[in-house]
């Protein structure tokens, strides 16, 4: 390593994540670099698909370097690097995304894992896995899969599944997408395409967070009403 300006992606052979009883440790070259909850690590991995995350620093070759997480990979660099440097260095790096490592895997119906992975990839801007295994899906889930693949949505009931709500809250970062309100007592789930016009309640892409005031003003207007 030189002292000049640089950014380097660490090979996976140089680091690993180990967890037990809900907590985990990140090792870089067998040295502890980070200790945190398993759930927070999963959220960090997910968020890193969108933008770089500074984790702190780590020791490599008896020197300390800033440690970044981006697209599911670890990067180190000189002390002066910033988020833009990490984005540039990772521009051609393929995202490391494994559905089984996502926070929702253990909380969701196994029959819907394939569907949820597809939705997750859409929300994170990742390449979709069309070869996903849909064997064993219930009739309802099969129909949802067909609708998702074709882009066709049919009117259903107003019930919004819990997994959809969780996806939406994470994506919208707990804020009204219209005005930025973050008071949880004022937030509601809103249909981007109104349910009365055929908008589905079962697709995170058609559900967003909105405060009560904005939802009332929007009424049955579609997304982009402003």
Secondary structure as GFF3:
##gff-version 3
##sequence-region A 1 226
A	DSSP	beta_strand	7	9	.	.	.	ID=ss1
A	DSSP	three_ten_helix	12	14	.	.	.	ID=ss2
A	DSSP	beta_strand	15	20	.	.	.	ID=ss3
A	DSSP	beta_strand	23	28	.	.	.	ID=ss4
A	DSSP	beta_strand	31	37	.	.	.	ID=ss5
A	DSSP	alpha_helix	38	47	.	.	.	ID=ss6
A	DSSP	beta_strand	53	60	.	.	.	ID=ss7
A	DSSP	beta_strand	63	70	.	.	.	ID=ss8
A	DSSP	beta_strand	73	77	.	.	.	ID=ss9
A	DSSP	alpha_helix	83	89	.	.	.	ID=ss10
A	DSSP	three_ten_helix	99	101	.	.	.	ID=ss11
A	DSSP	three_ten_helix	105	107	.	.	.	ID=ss12
A	DSSP	three_ten_helix	110	112	.	.	.	ID=ss13
A	DSSP	alpha_helix	113	124	.	.	.	ID=ss14
A	DSSP	alpha_helix	139	150	.	.	.	ID=ss15
A	DSSP	alpha_helix	162	172	.	.	.	ID=ss16
A	DSSP	three_ten_helix	184	186	.	.	.	ID=ss17
A	DSSP	beta_strand	187	191	.	.	.	ID=ss18
A	DSSP	three_ten_helix	195	197	.	.	.	ID=ss19
A	DSSP	three_ten_helix	204	206	.	.	.	ID=ss20
A	DSSP	beta_strand	207	211	.	.	.	ID=ss21
A	DSSP	alpha_helix	212	218	.	.	.	ID=ss22
###
